[in-house]
Amino acid sequence: HHLENSRSQRVLWMLEELGQPYDHVPLAPHAEGVTSFNPAGKVPVLIADGTPITDSTAILTYLADRHGALTHPAGTIDRARQDSLTQFISAIKNTLRWEFERSQKTLVHRMAEDGFLMGDRLTVPDIILTHCLSWALAARFPIVQHRLTDYLDRMRARPAFQRAEAR
């Protein structure tokens, strides 16, 4: 269950990256089809094996673990670093505009030198950061770190991102 231009977009993108088939049900928050699975009425909701999973970050982590892709193995140092980035990025969007610039400097410092946040492969934090940076642009928050602008352009050019956006 998905709402356009929301955190649901993260889930669609990940499913496209994974190449997994899925049924896409566009529903607004608090719609009857949503509240029957999530009493809080929030989207996205992923129904997996008959069980609803709510919260985009939880859904991304579940999908990554279930398919053994876009993640590092649980219990490893790389997974701890990945989870740390995931939590840091998730909190950026909730900060005030004046903190956004400071968060960018910290984030750029934590980025790997390779093409993705953690190195040479896409992981959950990349999906969340791309969504947050896209949100920041829409909210007219300045992205002052050129590495982040270049990064965002590369992520948005990914075929799976483009397919998710087209849905």
C-alpha positions as semicolon CSV with decimal commas, in nm:
position;residue;x (nm);y (nm);z (nm)
1;H;0,000;0,000;0,000
2;H;0,158;0,318;-0,122
3;L;0,107;0,692;-0,150
4;E;0,289;0,883;-0,423
5;N;0,558;1,127;-0,308
6;S;0,588;0,968;0,033
7;R;0,827;0,733;0,210
8;S;0,650;0,460;0,017
9;Q;0,867;0,555;-0,280
10;R;1,165;0,406;-0,096
11;V;0,996;0,068;-0,084
12;L;0,900;0,072;-0,452
13;W;1,256;0,159;-0,546
14;M;1,398;-0,120;-0,334
15;L;1,159;-0,375;-0,482
16;E;1,268;-0,261;-0,828
17;E;1,636;-0,290;-0,730
18;L;1,571;-0,640;-0,600
19;G;1,383;-0,735;-0,915
20;Q;1,106;-0,880;-0,702
21;P;0,747;-0,899;-0,826
22;Y;0,492;-0,711;-0,617
23;D;0,137;-0,586;-0,622
24;H;0,120;-0,210;-0,595
25;V;-0,195;-0,074;-0,428
26;P;-0,206;0,308;-0,434
27;L;-0,394;0,423;-0,124
28;A;-0,395;0,743;0,076
29;P;-0,317;0,741;0,447
30;H;-0,613;0,649;0,666
31;A;-0,799;0,490;0,374
32;E;-0,999;0,182;0,469
33;G;-0,755;-0,043;0,284
34;V;-0,471;0,099;0,492
35;T;-0,629;0,109;0,839
36;S;-0,729;-0,255;0,814
37;F;-0,355;-0,336;0,808
38;N;-0,214;-0,041;1,002
39;P;-0,449;0,112;1,261
40;A;-0,232;0,427;1,261
41;G;-0,337;0,472;0,899
42;K;0,017;0,539;0,775
43;V;0,170;0,419;0,450
44;P;0,366;0,235;0,331
45;V;0,241;-0,103;0,442
46;L;0,400;-0,417;0,303
47;I;0,200;-0,737;0,330
48;A;0,449;-1,024;0,344
49;D;0,325;-1,378;0,392
50;G;-0,008;-1,235;0,513
51;T;0,155;-1,014;0,777
52;P;0,157;-0,634;0,752
53;I;0,490;-0,459;0,800
54;T;0,478;-0,085;0,862
55;D;0,742;0,191;0,862
56;S;0,951;0,232;0,549
57;T;1,284;0,171;0,722
58;A;1,157;-0,152;0,880
59;I;1,025;-0,264;0,541
60;L;1,356;-0,188;0,369
61;T;1,552;-0,376;0,633
62;Y;1,314;-0,672;0,613
63;L;1,337;-0,688;0,232
64;A;1,717;-0,657;0,235
65;D;1,752;-0,933;0,494
66;R;1,494;-1,159;0,330
67;H;1,657;-1,137;-0,012
68;G;2,018;-1,113;0,107
69;A;2,077;-0,803;-0,102
70;L;2,143;-0,431;-0,051
71;T;2,266;-0,505;0,299
72;H;2,550;-0,646;0,500
73;P;2,499;-0,960;0,710
74;A;2,348;-0,915;1,056
75;G;2,602;-0,937;1,335
76;T;2,889;-0,790;1,132
77;I;3,075;-0,463;1,178
78;D;2,964;-0,354;0,831
79;R;2,602;-0,412;0,932
80;A;2,652;-0,206;1,246
81;R;2,798;0,074;1,031
82;Q;2,506;0,037;0,788
83;D;2,249;0,053;1,069
84;S;2,429;0,357;1,213
85;L;2,406;0,536;0,877
86;T;2,042;0,434;0,840
87;Q;1,953;0,586;1,177
88;F;2,159;0,900;1,113
89;I;2,000;0,959;0,772
90;S;1,649;0,889;0,898
91;A;1,695;1,160;1,162
92;I;1,819;1,424;0,915
93;K;1,475;1,481;0,765
94;N;1,332;1,544;1,109
95;T;1,580;1,819;1,192
96;L;1,520;2,187;1,139
97;R;1,639;2,364;0,824
98;W;1,936;2,521;1,003
99;E;2,057;2,177;1,113
100;F;2,025;2,033;0,766
101;E;2,344;2,202;0,643
102;R;2,542;2,079;0,942
103;S;2,410;1,725;0,891
104;Q;2,528;1,735;0,531
105;K;2,886;1,804;0,641
106;T;2,876;1,513;0,883
107;L;2,723;1,285;0,623
108;V;2,982;1,368;0,356
109;H;3,252;1,290;0,612
110;R;3,094;0,945;0,672
111;M;3,047;0,862;0,301
112;A;3,271;0,606;0,136
113;E;3,490;0,726;-0,149
114;D;3,325;0,482;-0,390
115;G;2,990;0,534;-0,561
116;F;2,762;0,448;-0,267
117;L;2,747;0,542;0,100
118;M;2,916;0,227;0,222
119;G;3,143;0,157;-0,074
120;D;3,093;-0,031;-0,394
121;R;2,732;-0,148;-0,357
122;L;2,388;-0,003;-0,294
123;T;2,252;-0,060;0,057
124;V;1,946;0,045;0,259
125;P;2,099;0,379;0,368
126;D;2,141;0,478;0,001
127;I;1,768;0,441;-0,059
128;I;1,678;0,639;0,251
129;L;1,930;0,915;0,181
130;T;1,815;0,954;-0,179
131;H;1,457;0,991;-0,058
132;C;1,558;1,244;0,210
133;L;1,766;1,450;-0,032
134;S;1,479;1,450;-0,283
135;W;1,247;1,565;-0,005
136;A;1,494;1,840;0,090
137;L;1,498;1,972;-0,265
138;A;1,119;1,974;-0,278
139;A;1,112;2,160;0,055
140;R;1,368;2,407;-0,084
141;F;1,633;2,308;0,169
142;P;1,974;2,389;0,021
143;I;2,204;2,099;-0,055
144;V;2,539;2,271;-0,013
145;Q;2,769;1,972;-0,034
146;H;2,852;1,905;-0,400
147;R;2,927;1,538;-0,327
148;L;2,566;1,500;-0,213
149;T;2,430;1,670;-0,524
150;D;2,641;1,445;-0,748
151;Y;2,540;1,143;-0,542
152;L;2,170;1,230;-0,572
153;D;2,198;1,266;-0,949
154;R;2,362;0,921;-0,976
155;M;2,100;0,756;-0,755
156;R;1,808;0,914;-0,943
157;A;1,958;0,793;-1,272
158;R;1,942;0,427;-1,163
159;P;1,700;0,229;-1,378
160;A;1,522;0,083;-1,075
161;F;1,472;0,432;-0,929
162;Q;1,328;0,547;-1,260
163;R;1,090;0,248;-1,272
164;A;0,973;0,318;-0,917
165;E;0,915;0,684;-0,996
166;A;0,714;0,590;-1,304
167;R;0,474;0,380;-1,097
